[in-house]
Amino acid sequence: MSDVYVELLENGDVQSLITVLLESDSFDLRHSAAISLGELGDSAAIGPLIAALDYLSSEDHQFECDFDGQIRLDPYTSALVEIGPDAVVPLVDALEDEQESIRTCAAEALGYIGDPAAVNPLIEAINDRFAGANSSIFIALGKLKDRVAVGPLIEGLEDENVRMRWAAAMALGSIGDATAIKPLVRALKSEDAEDPRMAMQEALDTLRPGG
């Protein structure tokens, strides 16, 4: 059966690639199909690529957000980013998906696509029950750089989850609104964890005059 999927992958047309993406048991073949779909940029692949994000809950992957602020995007999310603005509305809808992996990657993709239409839906999605999805929402809001997100991000500096506090500080530094300085100073004074402390200090260094 794998030979069939290899042949479909080699065909290179959208429908063949979608078949490999959704039906192959090989994550190597699925990843190759996703990369090719991103390069083709056909909007017909958006729904299947979003559905494929569910694979990430079981695949042995290393595509998560690091504490240095870098995100190694999985092939499915990368393909959605390459397709671009046509994927925004479906990705906004995916912020309400039952699967954490889909919600998390949808937020990441929206941040990289950079469409301001995603700002309010991302803010509305902040109180996700999983910290991984929430931190991805914060990072996405930082990439979009809309000051309307500053208030919710300031609240995130006091979250009980260390990843959330780190992501909130990173996003505030990216947005660059000086109203975040005092909240960051207060948060830094009480922060014990190293990664949020570093992110808070970096944000302050950026936001203060001459930063």
C-alpha positions in Angstrom: 0.0 0.0 0.0 2.9 2.4 0.7 4.0 2.0 -2.9 0.6 3.4 -3.9 1.1 6.5 -1.8 4.6 6.9 -3.1 3.2 6.9 -6.6 0.5 9.4 -5.7 3.2 11.6 -4.1 5.2 11.5 -7.3 2.1 12.5 -9.3 2.3 15.8 -7.6 -1.2 17.0 -8.3 -3.3 18.5 -5.5 -5.9 15.7 -5.1 -3.1 13.0 -5.1 -1.2 14.9 -2.5 -4.3 15.3 -0.3 -4.9 11.6 -0.5 -1.4 10.9 0.8 -1.8 13.5 3.4 -5.0 12.1 4.9 -4.6 8.3 4.2 -1.0 7.4 4.4 0.3 5.7 7.7 3.8 7.1 7.0 4.4 10.5 8.6 7.4 10.9 6.3 5.0 10.7 3.3 2.5 12.9 5.0 5.1 15.5 5.6 6.3 15.4 2.0 2.7 15.8 0.8 2.2 18.7 3.1 5.3 20.5 1.9 4.3 20.0 -1.7 0.8 21.3 -1.0 2.2 24.4 0.5 4.4 25.0 -2.5 1.4 24.6 -4.8 -0.6 27.1 -2.8 -4.0 25.7 -3.8 -6.8 26.7 -1.4 -8.3 23.2 -1.9 -5.7 21.9 0.5 -6.6 24.2 3.4 -9.2 21.9 5.0 -7.2 18.7 4.6 -4.1 20.4 6.1 -6.0 21.7 9.1 -7.5 18.2 9.6 -3.9 16.8 9.4 -2.8 18.9 12.3 -4.5 16.3 14.5 -1.7 13.9 13.6 0.6 16.0 15.7 -0.9 14.6 18.9 0.5 11.2 18.0 3.5 11.9 15.8 7.0 11.9 17.3 7.7 15.5 16.4 9.8 18.4 17.7 7.9 21.4 16.4 7.0 23.1 19.6 7.7 26.7 20.6 11.1 27.0 22.4 11.8 29.3 25.3 14.1 31.3 23.0 11.0 32.5 21.2 11.7 30.4 18.0 9.0 28.1 16.7 9.9 25.1 14.6 6.7 24.9 12.5 5.5 21.4 11.6 5.0 20.8 7.8 1.2 21.1 8.0 1.3 24.5 9.7 4.1 25.6 7.4 2.0 24.7 4.3 -1.0 26.7 5.7 1.3 29.7 6.2 2.5 29.4 2.6 -1.0 29.3 1.3 -1.5 32.5 3.2 -4.6 34.8 3.4 -7.1 32.3 2.0 -6.4 30.1 5.0 -7.3 32.8 7.6 -11.0 32.2 8.0 -10.7 28.4 8.2 -7.8 28.8 10.7 -9.9 31.2 12.8 -12.7 28.5 12.9 -10.0 26.0 13.9 -9.3 28.0 17.1 -12.5 26.3 18.4 -11.6 22.8 17.4 -11.8 20.0 19.9 -8.2 19.0 19.4 -5.5 20.9 21.2 -2.9 20.3 18.5 -5.3 21.9 15.9 -6.0 24.9 18.1 -2.4 25.5 18.9 -1.1 25.2 15.3 -4.0 27.3 14.0 -2.9 30.2 16.3 0.7 29.8 15.2 -0.3 29.9 11.5 -2.4 33.0 12.0 0.5 34.8 13.6 2.8 34.0 10.8 0.3 34.8 8.1 -0.1 38.2 9.7 -3.6 39.2 8.7 -5.1 41.7 11.2 -8.5 40.1 10.9 -7.1 37.4 13.2 -6.5 39.7 16.2 -9.9 39.7 17.8 -10.6 36.0 17.3 -7.2 35.2 18.9 -8.0 37.5 21.8 -11.4 35.8 22.2 -9.7 32.4 22.2 -7.2 33.2 25.0 -8.7 31.3 27.9 -8.1 28.0 26.3 -7.9 25.1 28.8 -4.5 24.1 27.6 -1.4 26.3 28.2 0.2 25.2 25.0 -2.6 26.7 22.9 -2.8 29.8 25.0 0.9 30.5 24.7 0.7 30.1 21.0 -2.1 32.6 20.9 0.0 35.1 22.9 3.0 34.6 20.5 0.7 35.1 17.5 -0.7 38.3 19.0 2.9 39.5 19.4 3.6 38.8 15.7 0.4 40.7 14.7 1.6 43.8 16.8 -1.9 45.2 17.4 -2.1 47.3 20.6 -5.6 46.1 21.3 -3.9 42.9 22.6 -1.8 44.7 25.2 -4.4 44.5 28.0 -5.0 40.7 27.7 -1.2 40.1 27.4 -0.6 42.2 30.6 -3.1 40.0 32.4 -1.1 37.0 31.1 2.0 38.2 33.0 0.2 37.0 36.2 -0.9 33.6 34.9 0.0 30.6 37.1 1.6 28.8 34.2 5.2 29.6 33.5 4.9 29.1 29.7 2.0 31.6 29.7 4.0 34.3 31.5 6.9 33.8 29.2 4.8 34.1 26.1 3.0 37.2 27.4 6.3 38.9 28.0 7.6 37.9 24.6 4.5 39.2 22.9 4.5 42.5 24.8 8.1 43.1 23.8 7.1 42.5 20.1 4.2 44.8 20.1 6.2 47.6 21.6 3.6 49.5 23.6 5.1 51.5 26.4 2.0 51.1 28.6 3.3 47.6 29.3 6.5 48.9 31.1 5.0 49.3 34.6 3.2 45.9 34.5 6.4 44.2 33.3 8.4 45.8 36.1 5.9 44.6 38.7 5.9 41.1 37.2 9.7 40.9 37.0 10.0 41.7 40.7 7.8 38.8 41.7 8.9 36.3 39.0 11.0 33.3 40.2 11.2 31.3 36.9 14.2 32.0 34.7 12.6 31.9 31.3 9.8 34.4 32.1 12.3 36.6 33.9 14.5 36.8 30.8 11.6 37.5 28.5 10.3 40.3 30.9 13.8 41.9 31.0 14.2 41.7 27.2 10.8 43.3 26.8 11.7 46.1 29.1 15.0 46.6 27.4 13.0 47.0 24.1 10.3 49.2 25.5 12.3 51.7 27.5 13.6 54.8 25.7 16.8 54.0 23.8 15.9 50.3 23.8 
